[in-house]
Amino acid sequence: RFQELHYSDMKRLSIAILALLGYLTVDAQTKKYTNHNEFSVITYGPAFLESGFGLHTFHGVQLHENIALGLNTGVDRYPVNNEGSKWFLPLSAKVNYVEFPDRKRSFFAGLDLGYSFTSLNKNAVENNLKYEYHGGLLINPQLGWRFKFNNSAKYWSLATGYRYQHYSRKDTYTQPSASLPEIDIWYGRTQIDKKYDLHRFTLQVGFGF
């Protein structure tokens, strides 16, 4: 099981993504720019029960005719058992591989590694309970096909993948609290960190050039 990113790990990942952004800004002057936008259905499995969705946009450069490297960002909505829907703002480094870039139809693969922020989820206070959300690690491999339009560099794509998302919620209870019937503490505060590991199946439709 993947563990929650500590502050130092998140800092290193953020520095790596910012370094990649700086590299792409400079390298875009000498290498070809590429863009890929996708709509994703995010679900527990092929039955598409309790589905969420995602909107993502990839901006990168062609390192090789088969390989593109860049940044991917967007917004995700996940259904979570007994927790309602949760929103995430992902930011990741992504690499795309296209087997036959000059052909009208080609197999492709992609991999995202990054961090998702939870600022769209409202931190709240209910009676004696205060809770706040914290983001976490994002991993998303995908496999699919892309189909080029006639006499054009533009294409549309169809892919499937696995999406792992970690996040946590810190609950702070002020005693006495009816929310903690099994804890016999009648003064002070109690904090509980709840960690969530979301494993989802994705189906993605996209457009790029």
SVG drawing of the C-alpha trace seen along z (x, -y; Angstrom):
<svg xmlns="http://www.w3.org/2000/svg" viewBox="-24 -30 40 34">
<polyline fill="none" stroke="black" stroke-width="0.4" points="0.0,0.0 1.3,-3.5 1.8,-5.7 0.9,-9.4 3.5,-11.8 5.3,-13.6 6.0,-17.3 9.6,-16.7 8.5,-14.2 5.9,-16.7 8.5,-19.5 10.9,-17.3 8.1,-16.4 7.0,-20.0 10.6,-21.1 10.9,-18.3 7.7,-19.5 8.8,-23.1 12.2,-22.1 10.4,-20.3 8.2,-23.3 11.4,-25.5 13.0,-22.9 9.9,-22.8 9.7,-26.6 13.3,-26.7 13.2,-23.6 9.9,-24.6 11.9,-27.1 13.9,-24.3 11.5,-21.3 8.0,-20.8 5.2,-21.7 2.5,-19.0 -0.9,-19.1 -3.4,-16.4 -6.8,-17.1 -8.8,-14.3 -12.2,-13.6 -12.1,-10.7 -14.7,-8.5 -13.4,-7.4 -15.1,-4.3 -14.6,-1.3 -14.7,1.1 -16.1,1.8 -19.7,1.7 -19.4,-2.1 -21.3,-2.2 -20.8,-5.3 -18.7,-6.9 -16.8,-10.1 -15.1,-12.1 -11.9,-14.0 -10.9,-16.8 -7.2,-16.9 -4.9,-18.9 -1.3,-17.9 1.3,-20.4 4.7,-19.2 7.5,-18.9 8.5,-16.1 11.8,-14.7 11.8,-12.1 9.3,-11.4 7.8,-8.7 8.2,-10.3 6.7,-13.5 7.3,-14.8 5.3,-17.5 2.9,-18.6 -0.6,-17.4 -3.2,-19.2 -7.0,-19.5 -9.8,-18.6 -11.1,-15.2 -14.3,-14.2 -14.3,-10.8 -17.2,-9.1 -16.0,-7.8 -17.9,-5.2 -19.8,-6.8 -18.0,-10.1 -19.9,-11.6 -17.9,-13.1 -14.4,-14.5 -12.7,-17.0 -9.0,-17.1 -6.8,-19.4 -4.0,-17.2 -0.6,-18.4 1.8,-15.8 4.7,-15.1 3.6,-12.9 5.4,-11.0 3.6,-9.8 4.8,-7.1 3.4,-6.7 4.4,-3.6 3.8,-4.8 3.4,-8.6 3.2,-8.9 0.5,-6.3 -3.2,-7.1 -3.8,-4.7 -1.3,-3.9 -1.0,-2.4 0.1,-4.8 0.9,-4.6 1.1,-7.3 2.2,-7.6 1.4,-10.4 3.3,-10.9 2.3,-13.8 0.3,-15.3 -3.4,-16.3 -4.6,-19.2 -7.9,-19.1 -8.6,-22.8 -12.0,-22.4 -13.3,-20.3 -14.7,-22.6 -13.1,-22.3 -15.9,-22.4 -16.9,-22.6 -19.9,-20.5 -20.9,-20.7 -17.6,-19.6 -16.0,-18.3 -13.6,-20.2 -12.2,-18.5 -9.7,-19.5 -8.5,-17.7 -5.0,-17.2 -3.9,-16.0 -1.5,-13.3 0.3,-11.1 -1.2,-10.5 -0.2,-7.7 -2.0,-7.1 -0.7,-4.7 -2.8,-4.3 -2.9,-2.4 -4.9,-3.2 -5.1,-4.1 -5.0,-7.4 -6.5,-8.1 -5.2,-10.9 -7.5,-13.1 -6.8,-13.0 -3.8,-15.2 -3.5,-16.7 -1.3,-16.4 -4.5,-16.5 -5.9,-13.3 -8.5,-11.9 -7.7,-9.1 -9.4,-6.4 -7.6,-4.9 -8.1,-3.0 -6.0,-3.0 -5.6,-2.7 -5.7,-5.7 -4.3,-5.8 -5.1,-8.8 -4.1,-9.2 -5.6,-11.8 -6.2,-12.3 -8.6,-14.0 -7.7,-15.4 -10.6,-15.3 -10.3,-17.4 -12.8,-16.6 -13.4,-19.0 -14.6,-17.2 -17.3,-16.4 -18.3,-15.1 -21.2,-12.9 -19.2,-12.1 -16.9,-9.9 -19.2,-7.6 -16.5,-5.0 -13.8,-7.4 -14.3,-8.3 -12.5,-11.7 -14.5,-14.6 -12.0,-17.5 -9.3,-18.6 -9.0,-17.7 -8.6,-14.5 -7.2,-14.4 -7.7,-11.5 -6.0,-11.2 -8.0,-9.3 -6.1,-8.1 -7.7,-7.1 -6.2,-5.2 -8.4,-5.3 -7.9,-2.7 -9.9,-3.4 -10.5,-2.2 -10.5,-5.0 -11.8,-5.3 -10.5,-8.4 -11.5,-10.1 -9.2,-12.8 -8.1,-15.3 -4.6,-16.5 -2.1,-17.7"/>
</svg>
